[in-house]
């Protein structure tokens, strides 16, 4: 029988560490100011618009540079 004053074994310490981690994580998640559905949708639209704009911009740059290099290299 284990003595209550003895140190916990490795598995008990790991279990206690996991429990403490989960308890602290849940506590921190309760402090988070979650966006409303409307705010989340508005932010999603902003991300999608920036994604499309950057895709067009980088695609145009890629096309321009490949045309320039083809012109320089004579390929």
N, CA, C, O and CB atoms as a CASP TS submission, in Angstrom:
PFRMAT TS
TARGET T0000
AUTHOR 0000-0000-0000
METHOD Language model
MODEL 1
PARENT N/A
ATOM      1  N   UNK     1       0.851  -1.174   0.000  1.00  0.00           N
ATOM      2  CA  UNK     1       0.000   0.000   0.000  1.00  0.00           C
ATOM      3  C   UNK     1       0.895   1.235   0.000  1.00  0.00           C
ATOM      4  O   UNK     1       1.883   1.288   0.733  1.00  0.00           O
ATOM      5  CB  UNK     1      -0.968  -0.001   1.225  1.00  0.00           C
ATOM      6  N   UNK     2       0.557   2.212  -0.809  1.00  0.00           N
ATOM      7  CA  UNK     2       1.379   3.400  -0.939  1.00  0.00           C
ATOM      8  C   UNK     2       1.172   4.334   0.247  1.00  0.00           C
ATOM      9  O   UNK     2       0.052   4.530   0.718  1.00  0.00           O
ATOM     10  CB  UNK     2       1.067   4.123  -2.245  1.00  0.00           C
ATOM     11  N   UNK     3       2.261   4.895   0.709  1.00  0.00           N
ATOM     12  CA  UNK     3       2.218   5.852   1.811  1.00  0.00           C
ATOM     13  C   UNK     3       1.821   7.217   1.263  1.00  0.00           C
ATOM     14  O   UNK     3       2.324   7.632   0.219  1.00  0.00           O
ATOM     15  CB  UNK     3       3.591   5.926   2.545  1.00  0.00           C
ATOM     16  N   UNK     4       0.922   7.924   1.955  1.00  0.00           N
ATOM     17  CA  UNK     4       0.435   9.211   1.456  1.00  0.00           C
ATOM     18  C   UNK     4       1.517  10.281   1.468  1.00  0.00           C
ATOM     19  O   UNK     4       1.388  11.285   0.768  1.00  0.00           O
ATOM     20  CB  UNK     4      -0.746   9.675   2.281  1.00  0.00           C
ATOM     21  N   UNK     5       2.570  10.095   2.238  1.00  0.00           N
ATOM     22  CA  UNK     5       3.641  11.086   2.286  1.00  0.00           C
ATOM     23  C   UNK     5       4.700  10.838   1.224  1.00  0.00           C
ATOM     24  O   UNK     5       5.588  11.671   1.041  1.00  0.00           O
ATOM     25  CB  UNK     5       4.282  11.090   3.655  1.00  0.00           C
ATOM     26  N   UNK     6       4.629   9.713   0.519  1.00  0.00           N
ATOM     27  CA  UNK     6       5.620   9.420  -0.508  1.00  0.00           C
ATOM     28  C   UNK     6       5.346  10.231  -1.768  1.00  0.00           C
ATOM     29  O   UNK     6       4.224  10.674  -2.012  1.00  0.00           O
ATOM     30  CB  UNK     6       5.632   7.924  -0.832  1.00  0.00           C
ATOM     31  N   UNK     7       6.393  10.412  -2.557  1.00  0.00           N
ATOM     32  CA  UNK     7       6.263  11.163  -3.813  1.00  0.00           C
ATOM     33  C   UNK     7       5.403  10.376  -4.795  1.00  0.00           C
ATOM     34  O   UNK     7       5.457   9.147  -4.823  1.00  0.00           O
ATOM     35  CB  UNK     7       7.659  11.459  -4.432  1.00  0.00           C
ATOM     36  N   UNK     8       4.597  11.091  -5.610  1.00  0.00           N
ATOM     37  CA  UNK     8       3.824  10.375  -6.634  1.00  0.00           C
ATOM     38  C   UNK     8       4.771   9.815  -7.696  1.00  0.00           C
ATOM     39  O   UNK     8       5.815  10.396  -7.991  1.00  0.00           O
ATOM     40  CB  UNK     8       2.764  11.315  -7.289  1.00  0.00           C
ATOM     41  N   UNK     9       4.381   8.676  -8.259  1.00  0.00           N
ATOM     42  CA  UNK     9       5.233   8.081  -9.287  1.00  0.00           C
ATOM     43  C   UNK     9       5.128   8.889 -10.578  1.00  0.00           C
ATOM     44  O   UNK     9       4.350   9.839 -10.668  1.00  0.00           O
ATOM     45  CB  UNK     9       4.843   6.603  -9.537  1.00  0.00           C
ATOM     46  N   UNK    10       5.907   8.506 -11.556  1.00  0.00           N
ATOM     47  CA  UNK    10       5.997   9.246 -12.807  1.00  0.00           C
ATOM     48  C   UNK    10       4.637   9.395 -13.491  1.00  0.00           C
ATOM     49  O   UNK    10       4.293  10.477 -13.966  1.00  0.00           O
ATOM     50  CB  UNK    10       6.971   8.559 -13.742  1.00  0.00           C
ATOM     51  N   UNK    11       3.872   8.313 -13.539  1.00  0.00           N
ATOM     52  CA  UNK    11       2.574   8.358 -14.219  1.00  0.00           C
ATOM     53  C   UNK    11       1.589   9.260 -13.484  1.00  0.00           C
ATOM     54  O   UNK    11       0.784   9.942 -14.118  1.00  0.00           O
ATOM     55  CB  UNK    11       1.994   6.950 -14.345  1.00  0.00           C
ATOM     56  N   UNK    12       1.644   9.271 -12.162  1.00  0.00           N
ATOM     57  CA  UNK    12       0.770  10.162 -11.400  1.00  0.00           C
ATOM     58  C   UNK    12       1.144  11.620 -11.657  1.00  0.00           C
ATOM     59  O   UNK    12       0.266  12.472 -11.791  1.00  0.00           O
ATOM     60  CB  UNK    12       0.851   9.846  -9.891  1.00  0.00           C
ATOM     61  N   UNK    13       2.444  11.910 -11.726  1.00  0.00           N
ATOM     62  CA  UNK    13       2.883  13.284 -11.991  1.00  0.00           C
ATOM     63  C   UNK    13       2.456  13.723 -13.389  1.00  0.00           C
ATOM     64  O   UNK    13       2.030  14.860 -13.589  1.00  0.00           O
ATOM     65  CB  UNK    13       4.414  13.404 -11.839  1.00  0.00           C
ATOM     66  N   UNK    14       2.576  12.813 -14.350  1.00  0.00           N
ATOM     67  CA  UNK    14       2.146  13.142 -15.713  1.00  0.00           C
ATOM     68  C   UNK    14       0.646  13.408 -15.733  1.00  0.00           C
ATOM     69  O   UNK    14       0.199  14.376 -16.348  1.00  0.00           O
ATOM     70  CB  UNK    14       2.505  12.000 -16.697  1.00  0.00           C
ATOM     71  N   UNK    15      -0.130  12.566 -15.071  1.00  0.00           N
ATOM     72  CA  UNK    15      -1.582  12.746 -15.002  1.00  0.00           C
ATOM     73  C   UNK    15      -1.952  14.056 -14.340  1.00  0.00           C
ATOM     74  O   UNK    15      -2.853  14.755 -14.802  1.00  0.00           O
ATOM     75  CB  UNK    15      -2.224  11.594 -14.252  1.00  0.00           C
ATOM     76  N   UNK    16      -1.259  14.396 -13.254  1.00  0.00           N
ATOM     77  CA  UNK    16      -1.526  15.662 -12.565  1.00  0.00           C
ATOM     78  C   UNK    16      -1.155  16.841 -13.458  1.00  0.00           C
ATOM     79  O   UNK    16      -1.856  17.853 -13.478  1.00  0.00           O
ATOM     80  CB  UNK    16      -0.745  15.734 -11.235  1.00  0.00           C
ATOM     81  N   UNK    17      -0.063  16.712 -14.191  1.00  0.00           N
ATOM     82  CA  UNK    17       0.353  17.780 -15.103  1.00  0.00           C
ATOM     83  C   UNK    17      -0.661  17.999 -16.206  1.00  0.00           C
ATOM     84  O   UNK    17      -0.964  19.136 -16.568  1.00  0.00           O
ATOM     85  CB  UNK    17       1.709  17.462 -15.708  1.00  0.00           C
ATOM     86  N   UNK    18      -1.189  16.900 -16.743  1.00  0.00           N
ATOM     87  CA  UNK    18      -2.201  17.008 -17.807  1.00  0.00           C
ATOM     88  C   UNK    18      -3.466  17.648 -17.251  1.00  0.00           C
ATOM     89  O   UNK    18      -4.058  18.513 -17.895  1.00  0.00           O
ATOM     90  CB  UNK    18      -2.523  15.611 -18.415  1.00  0.00           C
ATOM     91  N   UNK    19      -3.885  17.228 -16.058  1.00  0.00           N
ATOM     92  CA  UNK    19      -5.080  17.814 -15.447  1.00  0.00           C
ATOM     93  C   UNK    19      -4.894  19.311 -15.213  1.00  0.00           C
ATOM     94  O   UNK    19      -5.794  20.102 -15.493  1.00  0.00           O
ATOM     95  CB  UNK    19      -5.405  17.108 -14.119  1.00  0.00           C
ATOM     96  N   UNK    20      -3.735  19.696 -14.705  1.00  0.00           N
ATOM     97  CA  UNK    20      -3.471  21.108 -14.450  1.00  0.00           C
ATOM     98  C   UNK    20      -3.458  21.886 -15.765  1.00  0.00           C
ATOM     99  O   UNK    20      -4.007  22.985 -15.837  1.00  0.00           O
ATOM    100  CB  UNK    20      -2.130  21.286 -13.703  1.00  0.00           C
ATOM    101  N   UNK    21      -2.839  21.328 -16.803  1.00  0.00           N
ATOM    102  CA  UNK    21      -2.802  21.983 -18.110  1.00  0.00           C
ATOM    103  C   UNK    21      -4.217  22.210 -18.640  1.00  0.00           C
ATOM    104  O   UNK    21      -4.544  23.309 -19.090  1.00  0.00           O
ATOM    105  CB  UNK    21      -1.986  21.144 -19.111  1.00  0.00           C
ATOM    106  N   UNK    22      -5.050  21.180 -18.588  1.00  0.00           N
ATOM    107  CA  UNK    22      -6.420  21.301 -19.100  1.00  0.00           C
ATOM    108  C   UNK    22      -7.230  22.304 -18.284  1.00  0.00           C
ATOM    109  O   UNK    22      -7.996  23.085 -18.847  1.00  0.00           O
ATOM    110  CB  UNK    22      -7.118  19.933 -19.088  1.00  0.00           C
ATOM    111  N   UNK    23      -7.065  22.290 -16.965  1.00  0.00           N
ATOM    112  CA  UNK    23      -7.787  23.216 -16.105  1.00  0.00           C
ATOM    113  C   UNK    23      -7.385  24.664 -16.426  1.00  0.00           C
ATOM    114  O   UNK    23      -8.245  25.540 -16.522  1.00  0.00           O
ATOM    115  CB  UNK    23      -7.515  22.892 -14.618  1.00  0.00           C
ATOM    116  N   UNK    24      -6.088  24.912 -16.590  1.00  0.00           N
ATOM    117  CA  UNK    24      -5.614  26.262 -16.906  1.00  0.00           C
ATOM    118  C   UNK    24      -6.037  26.693 -18.307  1.00  0.00           C
ATOM    119  O   UNK    24      -6.365  27.858 -18.531  1.00  0.00           O
ATOM    120  CB  UNK    24      -4.093  26.330 -16.781  1.00  0.00           C
ATOM    121  N   UNK    25      -6.029  25.746 -19.253  1.00  0.00           N
ATOM    122  CA  UNK    25      -6.440  26.056 -20.628  1.00  0.00           C
ATOM    123  C   UNK    25      -7.912  26.447 -20.672  1.00  0.00           C
ATOM    124  O   UNK    25      -8.274  27.426 -21.325  1.00  0.00           O
ATOM    125  CB  UNK    25      -6.182  24.853 -21.557  1.00  0.00           C
ATOM    126  N   UNK    26      -8.752  25.697 -19.991  1.00  0.00           N
ATOM    127  CA  UNK    26     -10.186  26.016 -19.949  1.00  0.00           C
ATOM    128  C   UNK    26     -10.399  27.373 -19.286  1.00  0.00           C
ATOM    129  O   UNK    26     -11.229  28.162 -19.738  1.00  0.00           O
ATOM    130  CB  UNK    26     -10.977  24.916 -19.190  1.00  0.00           C
ATOM    131  N   UNK    27      -9.651  27.648 -18.215  1.00  0.00           N
ATOM    132  CA  UNK    27      -9.756  28.944 -17.553  1.00  0.00           C
ATOM    133  C   UNK    27      -9.389  30.090 -18.480  1.00  0.00           C
ATOM    134  O   UNK    27     -10.052  31.127 -18.476  1.00  0.00           O
ATOM    135  CB  UNK    27      -8.872  28.976 -16.327  1.00  0.00           C
ATOM    136  N   UNK    28      -8.335  29.916 -19.279  1.00  0.00           N
ATOM    137  CA  UNK    28      -7.926  30.964 -20.219  1.00  0.00           C
ATOM    138  C   UNK    28      -8.946  31.121 -21.337  1.00  0.00           C
ATOM    139  O   UNK    28      -9.219  32.243 -21.765  1.00  0.00           O
ATOM    140  CB  UNK    28      -6.545  30.648 -20.809  1.00  0.00           C
ATOM    141  N   UNK    29      -9.513  30.020 -21.819  1.00  0.00           N
ATOM    142  CA  UNK    29     -10.505  30.100 -22.891  1.00  0.00           C
ATOM    143  C   UNK    29     -11.770  30.817 -22.438  1.00  0.00           C
ATOM    144  O   UNK    29     -12.468  31.417 -23.257  1.00  0.00           O
ATOM    145  CB  UNK    29     -10.854  28.705 -23.388  1.00  0.00           C
ATOM    146  N   UNK    30     -12.075  30.762 -21.134  1.00  0.00           N
ATOM    147  CA  UNK    30     -13.243  31.478 -20.619  1.00  0.00           C
ATOM    148  C   UNK    30     -13.020  32.980 -20.623  1.00  0.00           C
ATOM    149  O   UNK    30     -13.980  33.751 -20.652  1.00  0.00           O
ATOM    150  CB  UNK    30     -13.574  31.009 -19.209  1.00  0.00           C
ATOM    151  N   UNK    31     -11.753  33.405 -20.595  1.00  0.00           N
ATOM    152  CA  UNK    31     -11.427  34.834 -20.582  1.00  0.00           C
ATOM    153  C   UNK    31     -11.452  35.443 -21.986  1.00  0.00           C
ATOM    154  O   UNK    31     -11.466  36.665 -22.128  1.00  0.00           O
ATOM    155  CB  UNK    31     -10.055  35.051 -19.952  1.00  0.00           C
ATOM    156  N   UNK    32     -11.458  34.609 -23.012  1.00  0.00           N
ATOM    157  CA  UNK    32     -11.380  35.090 -24.389  1.00  0.00           C
ATOM    158  C   UNK    32     -12.661  35.821 -24.759  1.00  0.00           C
ATOM    159  O   UNK    32     -13.762  35.383 -24.425  1.00  0.00           O
ATOM    160  CB  UNK    32     -11.126  33.925 -25.364  1.00  0.00           C
ATOM    161  N   UNK    33     -12.501  36.943 -25.455  1.00  0.00           N
ATOM    162  CA  UNK    33     -13.654  37.680 -25.971  1.00  0.00           C
ATOM    163  C   UNK    33     -13.942  37.134 -27.369  1.00  0.00           C
ATOM    164  O   UNK    33     -13.310  37.543 -28.342  1.00  0.00           O
ATOM    165  CB  UNK    33     -13.389  39.246 -25.999  1.00  0.00           C
ATOM    166  N   UNK    34     -14.885  36.222 -27.462  1.00  0.00           N
ATOM    167  CA  UNK    34     -15.193  35.572 -28.728  1.00  0.00           C
ATOM    168  C   UNK    34     -16.007  36.510 -29.613  1.00  0.00           C
ATOM    169  O   UNK    34     -16.884  37.215 -29.114  1.00  0.00           O
ATOM    170  CB  UNK    34     -15.954  34.254 -28.492  1.00  0.00           C
ATOM    171  N   UNK    35     -15.733  36.532 -30.924  1.00  0.00           N
ATOM    172  CA  UNK    35     -16.519  37.392 -31.822  1.00  0.00           C
ATOM    173  C   UNK    35     -17.925  36.826 -32.014  1.00  0.00           C
ATOM    174  O   UNK    35     -18.162  35.625 -31.885  1.00  0.00           O
ATOM    175  CB  UNK    35     -15.812  37.539 -33.192  1.00  0.00           C
ATOM    176  N   UNK    36     -18.842  37.735 -32.325  1.00  0.00           N
ATOM    177  CA  UNK    36     -20.192  37.276 -32.640  1.00  0.00           C
ATOM    178  C   UNK    36     -20.171  36.636 -34.031  1.00  0.00           C
ATOM    179  O   UNK    36     -19.182  36.735 -34.757  1.00  0.00           O
ATOM    180  CB  UNK    36     -21.225  38.460 -32.577  1.00  0.00           C
ATOM    181  N   UNK    37     -21.263  35.989 -34.381  1.00  0.00           N
ATOM    182  CA  UNK    37     -21.347  35.360 -35.707  1.00  0.00           C
ATOM    183  C   UNK    37     -21.176  36.404 -36.801  1.00  0.00           C
ATOM    184  O   UNK    37     -20.511  36.154 -37.806  1.00  0.00           O
ATOM    185  CB  UNK    37     -22.694  34.623 -35.879  1.00  0.00           C
ATOM    186  N   UNK    38     -21.774  37.568 -36.607  1.00  0.00           N
ATOM    187  CA  UNK    38     -21.686  38.641 -37.600  1.00  0.00           C
ATOM    188  C   UNK    38     -20.245  39.147 -37.732  1.00  0.00           C
ATOM    189  O   UNK    38     -19.755  39.357 -38.842  1.00  0.00           O
ATOM    190  CB  UNK    38     -22.626  39.804 -37.218  1.00  0.00           C
ATOM    191  N   UNK    39     -19.577  39.339 -36.603  1.00  0.00           N
ATOM    192  CA  UNK    39     -18.187  39.799 -36.635  1.00  0.00           C
ATOM    193  C   UNK    39     -17.291  38.765 -37.312  1.00  0.00           C
ATOM    194  O   UNK    39     -16.412  39.115 -38.099  1.00  0.00           O
ATOM    195  CB  UNK    39     -17.681  40.088 -35.209  1.00  0.00           C
ATOM    196  N   UNK    40     -17.519  37.495 -37.002  1.00  0.00           N
ATOM    197  CA  UNK    40     -16.709  36.426 -37.601  1.00  0.00           C
ATOM    198  C   UNK    40     -16.912  36.394 -39.118  1.00  0.00           C
ATOM    199  O   UNK    40     -15.952  36.209 -39.866  1.00  0.00           O
ATOM    200  CB  UNK    40     -17.073  35.049 -36.979  1.00  0.00           C
ATOM    201  N   UNK    41     -18.148  36.573 -39.572  1.00  0.00           N
ATOM    202  CA  UNK    41     -18.429  36.556 -41.006  1.00  0.00           C
ATOM    203  C   UNK    41     -17.784  37.758 -41.687  1.00  0.00           C
ATOM    204  O   UNK    41     -17.229  37.626 -42.778  1.00  0.00           O
ATOM    205  CB  UNK    41     -19.948  36.549 -41.262  1.00  0.00           C
ATOM    206  N   UNK    42     -17.851  38.945 -41.044  1.00  0.00           N
ATOM    207  CA  UNK    42     -17.226  40.147 -41.608  1.00  0.00           C
ATOM    208  C   UNK    42     -15.713  39.955 -41.731  1.00  0.00           C
ATOM    209  O   UNK    42     -15.125  40.316 -42.750  1.00  0.00           O
ATOM    210  CB  UNK    42     -17.539  41.386 -40.732  1.00  0.00           C
ATOM    211  N   UNK    43     -15.087  39.395 -40.708  1.00  0.00           N
ATOM    212  CA  UNK    43     -13.642  39.161 -40.758  1.00  0.00           C
ATOM    213  C   UNK    43     -13.286  38.113 -41.810  1.00  0.00           C
ATOM    214  O   UNK    43     -12.245  38.214 -42.459  1.00  0.00           O
ATOM    215  CB  UNK    43     -13.127  38.719 -39.383  1.00  0.00           C
ATOM    216  N   UNK    44     -14.136  37.120 -41.978  1.00  0.00           N
ATOM    217  CA  UNK    44     -13.909  36.099 -42.999  1.00  0.00           C
ATOM    218  C   UNK    44     -13.949  36.727 -44.390  1.00  0.00           C
ATOM    219  O   UNK    44     -13.136  36.397 -45.253  1.00  0.00           O
ATOM    220  CB  UNK    44     -14.960  34.972 -42.886  1.00  0.00           C
ATOM    221  N   UNK    45     -14.907  37.637 -44.599  1.00  0.00           N
ATOM    222  CA  UNK    45     -15.004  38.322 -45.896  1.00  0.00           C
ATOM    223  C   UNK    45     -13.754  39.154 -46.166  1.00  0.00           C
ATOM    224  O   UNK    45     -13.260  39.181 -47.292  1.00  0.00           O
ATOM    225  CB  UNK    45     -16.256  39.220 -45.941  1.00  0.00           C
ATOM    226  N   UNK    46     -13.241  39.834 -45.139  1.00  0.00           N
ATOM    227  CA  UNK    46     -12.017  40.625 -45.304  1.00  0.00           C
ATOM    228  C   UNK    46     -10.855  39.722 -45.714  1.00  0.00           C
ATOM    229  O   UNK    46     -10.095  40.057 -46.622  1.00  0.00           O
ATOM    230  CB  UNK    46     -11.674  41.381 -43.997  1.00  0.00           C
ATOM    231  N   UNK    47     -10.719  38.585 -45.047  1.00  0.00           N
ATOM    232  CA  UNK    47      -9.641  37.647 -45.371  1.00  0.00           C
ATOM    233  C   UNK    47      -9.777  37.153 -46.810  1.00  0.00           C
ATOM    234  O   UNK    47      -8.782  37.091 -47.532  1.00  0.00           O
ATOM    235  CB  UNK    47      -9.648  36.453 -44.391  1.00  0.00           C
ATOM    236  N   UNK    48     -10.973  36.804 -47.232  1.00  0.00           N
ATOM    237  CA  UNK    48     -11.177  36.317 -48.597  1.00  0.00           C
ATOM    238  C   UNK    48     -10.877  37.392 -49.634  1.00  0.00           C
ATOM    239  O   UNK    48     -10.288  37.100 -50.676  1.00  0.00           O
ATOM    240  CB  UNK    48     -12.604  35.823 -48.769  1.00  0.00           C
ATOM    241  N   UNK    49     -11.277  38.636 -49.359  1.00  0.00           N
ATOM    242  CA  UNK    49     -11.000  39.731 -50.294  1.00  0.00           C
ATOM    243  C   UNK    49      -9.493  39.960 -50.417  1.00  0.00           C
ATOM    244  O   UNK    49      -8.977  40.128 -51.522  1.00  0.00           O
ATOM    245  CB  UNK    49     -11.704  41.032 -49.834  1.00  0.00           C
ATOM    246  N   UNK    50      -8.790  39.967 -49.286  1.00  0.00           N
ATOM    247  CA  UNK    50      -7.332  40.148 -49.316  1.00  0.00           C
ATOM    248  C   UNK    50      -6.677  38.978 -50.046  1.00  0.00           C
ATOM    249  O   UNK    50      -5.728  39.181 -50.804  1.00  0.00           O
ATOM    250  CB  UNK    50      -6.760  40.275 -47.876  1.00  0.00           C
ATOM    251  N   UNK    51      -7.166  37.766 -49.831  1.00  0.00           N
ATOM    252  CA  UNK    51      -6.631  36.582 -50.494  1.00  0.00           C
ATOM    253  C   UNK    51      -6.765  36.699 -52.014  1.00  0.00           C
ATOM    254  O   UNK    51      -5.809  36.435 -52.742  1.00  0.00           O
ATOM    255  CB  UNK    51      -7.347  35.320 -49.993  1.00  0.00           C
ATOM    256  N   UNK    52      -7.932  37.089 -52.487  1.00  0.00           N
ATOM    257  CA  UNK    52      -8.152  37.232 -53.930  1.00  0.00           C
ATOM    258  C   UNK    52      -7.275  38.351 -54.488  1.00  0.00           C
ATOM    259  O   UNK    52      -6.666  38.197 -55.547  1.00  0.00           O
ATOM    260  CB  UNK    52      -9.645  37.517 -54.231  1.00  0.00           C
ATOM    261  N   UNK    53      -7.210  39.482 -53.773  1.00  0.00           N
ATOM    262  CA  UNK    53      -6.398  40.614 -54.244  1.00  0.00           C
ATOM    263  C   UNK    53      -4.922  40.219 -54.332  1.00  0.00           C
ATOM    264  O   UNK    53      -4.257  40.535 -55.318  1.00  0.00           O
ATOM    265  CB  UNK    53      -6.569  41.835 -53.302  1.00  0.00           C
ATOM    266  N   UNK    54      -4.412  39.540 -53.325  1.00  0.00           N
ATOM    267  CA  UNK    54      -3.004  39.135 -53.339  1.00  0.00           C
ATOM    268  C   UNK    54      -2.740  38.086 -54.420  1.00  0.00           C
ATOM    269  O   UNK    54      -1.671  38.082 -55.029  1.00  0.00           O
ATOM    270  CB  UNK    54      -2.593  38.588 -51.963  1.00  0.00           C
ATOM    271  N   UNK    55      -3.701  37.202 -54.662  1.00  0.00           N
ATOM    272  CA  UNK    55      -3.552  36.204 -55.717  1.00  0.00           C
ATOM    273  C   UNK    55      -3.434  36.890 -57.077  1.00  0.00           C
ATOM    274  O   UNK    55      -2.571  36.546 -57.884  1.00  0.00           O
ATOM    275  CB  UNK    55      -4.743  35.219 -55.710  1.00  0.00           C
ATOM    276  N   UNK    56      -4.302  37.852 -57.318  1.00  0.00           N
ATOM    277  CA  UNK    56      -4.260  38.582 -58.592  1.00  0.00           C
ATOM    278  C   UNK    56      -2.950  39.350 -58.710  1.00  0.00           C
ATOM    279  O   UNK    56      -2.300  39.310 -59.755  1.00  0.00           O
ATOM    280  CB  UNK    56      -5.465  39.552 -58.713  1.00  0.00           C
ATOM    281  N   UNK    57      -2.555  40.051 -57.644  1.00  0.00           N
ATOM    282  CA  UNK    57      -1.332  40.835 -57.654  1.00  0.00           C
ATOM    283  C   UNK    57      -0.103  39.958 -57.904  1.00  0.00           C
ATOM    284  O   UNK    57       0.710  40.264 -58.777  1.00  0.00           O
ATOM    285  CB  UNK    57      -1.183  41.584 -56.336  1.00  0.00           C
ATOM    286  N   UNK    58       0.035  38.872 -57.145  1.00  0.00           N
ATOM    287  CA  UNK    58       1.206  38.010 -57.305  1.00  0.00           C
ATOM    288  C   UNK    58       1.182  37.267 -58.640  1.00  0.00           C
ATOM    289  O   UNK    58       2.237  37.040 -59.232  1.00  0.00           O
ATOM    290  CB  UNK    58       1.282  37.008 -56.156  1.00  0.00           C
ATOM    291  N   UNK    59       0.004  36.886 -59.123  1.00  0.00           N
ATOM    292  CA  UNK    59      -0.099  36.246 -60.436  1.00  0.00           C
ATOM    293  C   UNK    59       0.322  37.186 -61.545  1.00  0.00           C
ATOM    294  O   UNK    59       0.998  36.780 -62.490  1.00  0.00           O
ATOM    295  CB  UNK    59      -1.517  35.762 -60.683  1.00  0.00           C
ATOM    296  N   UNK    60      -0.079  38.450 -61.432  1.00  0.00           N
ATOM    297  CA  UNK    60       0.317  39.454 -62.421  1.00  0.00           C
ATOM    298  C   UNK    60       1.823  39.669 -62.398  1.00  0.00           C
ATOM    299  O   UNK    60       2.464  39.728 -63.448  1.00  0.00           O
ATOM    300  CB  UNK    60      -0.410  40.781 -62.164  1.00  0.00           C
ATOM    301  N   UNK    61       2.393  39.788 -61.187  1.00  0.00           N
ATOM    302  CA  UNK    61       3.850  39.935 -61.068  1.00  0.00           C
ATOM    303  C   UNK    61       4.580  38.739 -61.678  1.00  0.00           C
ATOM    304  O   UNK    61       5.568  38.904 -62.394  1.00  0.00           O
ATOM    305  CB  UNK    61       4.252  40.096 -59.594  1.00  0.00           C
ATOM    306  N   UNK    62       4.090  37.550 -61.391  1.00  0.00           N
ATOM    307  CA  UNK    62       4.716  36.335 -61.917  1.00  0.00           C
ATOM    308  C   UNK    62       4.682  36.332 -63.443  1.00  0.00           C
ATOM    309  O   UNK    62       5.678  36.011 -64.091  1.00  0.00           O
ATOM    310  CB  UNK    62       4.010  35.079 -61.366  1.00  0.00           C
ATOM    311  N   UNK    63       3.544  36.688 -64.006  1.00  0.00           N
ATOM    312  CA  UNK    63       3.409  36.733 -65.462  1.00  0.00           C
ATOM    313  C   UNK    63       4.338  37.783 -66.065  1.00  0.00           C
ATOM    314  O   UNK    63       4.991  37.531 -67.078  1.00  0.00           O
ATOM    315  CB  UNK    63       1.955  37.026 -65.856  1.00  0.00           C
ATOM    316  N   UNK    64       4.395  38.956 -65.444  1.00  0.00           N
ATOM    317  CA  UNK    64       5.255  40.027 -65.951  1.00  0.00           C
ATOM    318  C   UNK    64       6.728  39.626 -65.890  1.00  0.00           C
ATOM    319  O   UNK    64       7.472  39.833 -66.849  1.00  0.00           O
ATOM    320  CB  UNK    64       5.028  41.320 -65.151  1.00  0.00           C
ATOM    321  N   UNK    65       7.144  39.056 -64.773  1.00  0.00           N
ATOM    322  CA  UNK    65       8.549  38.655 -64.653  1.00  0.00           C
ATOM    323  C   UNK    65       8.898  37.513 -65.611  1.00  0.00           C
ATOM    324  O   UNK    65       9.992  37.496 -66.176  1.00  0.00           O
ATOM    325  CB  UNK    65       8.856  38.236 -63.213  1.00  0.00           C
ATOM    326  N   UNK    66       7.990  36.569 -65.799  1.00  0.00           N
ATOM    327  CA  UNK    66       8.310  35.484 -66.730  1.00  0.00           C
ATOM    328  C   UNK    66       8.395  36.009 -68.157  1.00  0.00           C
ATOM    329  O   UNK    66       9.241  35.553 -68.927  1.00  0.00           O
ATOM    330  CB  UNK    66       7.257  34.364 -66.638  1.00  0.00           C
ATOM    331  N   UNK    67       7.536  36.958 -68.527  1.00  0.00           N
ATOM    332  CA  UNK    67       7.624  37.568 -69.855  1.00  0.00           C
ATOM    333  C   UNK    67       8.935  38.340 -70.004  1.00  0.00           C
ATOM    334  O   UNK    67       9.575  38.283 -71.054  1.00  0.00           O
ATOM    335  CB  UNK    67       6.420  38.503 -70.102  1.00  0.00           C
ATOM    336  N   UNK    68       9.336  39.065 -68.951  1.00  0.00           N
ATOM    337  CA  UNK    68      10.578  39.831 -68.970  1.00  0.00           C
ATOM    338  C   UNK    68      11.784  38.901 -69.113  1.00  0.00           C
ATOM    339  O   UNK    68      12.679  39.173 -69.914  1.00  0.00           O
ATOM    340  CB  UNK    68      10.705  40.679 -67.692  1.00  0.00           C
ATOM    341  N   UNK    69      11.818  37.826 -68.360  1.00  0.00           N
ATOM    342  CA  UNK    69      12.931  36.889 -68.435  1.00  0.00           C
ATOM    343  C   UNK    69      12.953  36.186 -69.789  1.00  0.00           C
ATOM    344  O   UNK    69      14.032  35.952 -70.334  1.00  0.00           O
ATOM    345  CB  UNK    69      12.844  35.859 -67.302  1.00  0.00           C
ATOM    346  N   UNK    70      11.809  35.849 -70.340  1.00  0.00           N
ATOM    347  CA  UNK    70      11.769  35.249 -71.673  1.00  0.00           C
ATOM    348  C   UNK    70      12.297  36.219 -72.724  1.00  0.00           C
ATOM    349  O   UNK    70      12.979  35.819 -73.668  1.00  0.00           O
ATOM    350  CB  UNK    70      10.340  34.819 -72.024  1.00  0.00           C
ATOM    351  N   UNK    71      11.975  37.496 -72.548  1.00  0.00           N
ATOM    352  CA  UNK    71      12.468  38.511 -73.479  1.00  0.00           C
ATOM    353  C   UNK    71      13.998  38.677 -73.359  1.00  0.00           C
ATOM    354  O   UNK    71      14.702  38.776 -74.364  1.00  0.00           O
ATOM    355  CB  UNK    71      11.759  39.861 -73.215  1.00  0.00           C
ATOM    356  N   UNK    72      14.486  38.705 -72.126  1.00  0.00           N
ATOM    357  CA  UNK    72      15.931  38.872 -71.878  1.00  0.00           C
ATOM    358  C   UNK    72      16.709  37.653 -72.368  1.00  0.00           C
ATOM    359  O   UNK    72      17.735  37.793 -73.034  1.00  0.00           O
ATOM    360  CB  UNK    72      16.203  39.101 -70.371  1.00  0.00           C
ATOM    361  N   UNK    73      16.222  36.460 -72.038  1.00  0.00           N
ATOM    362  CA  UNK    73      16.942  35.238 -72.373  1.00  0.00           C
ATOM    363  C   UNK    73      16.686  34.780 -73.826  1.00  0.00           C
ATOM    364  O   UNK    73      17.379  33.897 -74.330  1.00  0.00           O
ATOM    365  CB  UNK    73      16.544  34.132 -71.404  1.00  0.00           C
ATOM    366  N   UNK    74      15.722  35.368 -74.468  1.00  0.00           N
ATOM    367  CA  UNK    74      15.431  35.030 -75.850  1.00  0.00           C
ATOM    368  C   UNK    74      14.842  33.633 -76.021  1.00  0.00           C
ATOM    369  O   UNK    74      15.019  33.007 -77.066  1.00  0.00           O
ATOM    370  CB  UNK    74      16.676  35.149 -76.663  1.00  0.00           C
ATOM    371  N   UNK    75      14.160  33.156 -75.023  1.00  0.00           N
ATOM    372  CA  UNK    75      13.588  31.816 -75.106  1.00  0.00           C
ATOM    373  C   UNK    75      12.249  31.807 -75.793  1.00  0.00           C
ATOM    374  O   UNK    75      11.637  30.748 -75.940  1.00  0.00           O
ATOM    375  CB  UNK    75      13.450  31.224 -73.738  1.00  0.00           C
TER
END
